[in-house]
Amino acid sequence: MGVIVGNLSPNDNYQKYKDSIQRQFEQRGISNVENFNYRIILKDNTELKSAGGIGIIDCLCFDEILVESGGIDLSTIFIN
């Protein structure tokens, strides 16, 4: 099992929840699956299954949105 962290490429739906996610970040330091039913979908439409949860870090102070997840079976990820 492993942990992954990377930049989130938000789709149009993200804008509907952005304010809530940023408030959760300000209150707790992260917005996680306890707040929303987050899923990680890769560009090839593969869904990563996370045993340890998924969190989003979106702060007004940063230009990037980060996503992190723990408990990933890294042997199922093929990186080109």
N, C-alpha and C positions, 0 to 999 in steps of 0.2 A: 504494500500500500504506500501511496505517496501523496504529496501535496502539490497542487499547481496554483500559480498566480499569473495573471496576465491582464492586459488591457481589455476592457469591455467595449465592443462595438455596438452601441445601442441602436435598436430599430425604432421606428416611429412610435410604437407602443410605449417605449421607455419614457417618453415625455409625459405621459399620463400619470406616471408614478414617481417621477424625478423628485418633486418637492417632498413627498413622503420619505423617500429613500434618503435624501439629504438630511431631513430632520432626524431620522433614526440614526444616521451616522453621527450627527451632532450630539445626540443623547447617549449613545452607546459605543460609538467608535466604529460601528459596522451595521449594516442592514443584512439580516440573514434569513434563512428558510423559515424561521419562526415568525417572521413578518410577512413574507410573501412566499409563494410556491415557486422558488427559483429552479430553473433547469439550465444546464449548459449544453448548448447545441453547437457543434462545430460547423465549419463552412460546408463540409460534405454531408450535413444533416445527421451525423452521428451524435447520439446523446450520451454524454458521460454520466455514469452513475457514481454518486458520491455517498460513501458510508458515513463521512464525517461532517457533512453539511456544505452549504454554499453561502458565501457572503459577498456583499458589494460595498466598496468604499467609494463614495461619491461626495466630495466636499466642494463647497463653493470656491475654496482657496486654490484648488488644483484644476488643471486643464484636462487631466486624465481621469478616467473612471476605472477602478481596478476591481477584478473579480478574483476570489480565491476559493479553493475547495480542498478538502482533506478526505482521505480514505478512498483515493482513486486507485484502481488497479492499473498501474502504469504499463503493464505488458500489453494492454489493449489499445494503447495510443501509438499510432504510426506517424512519425514526424518526418516530413520530406525536407 
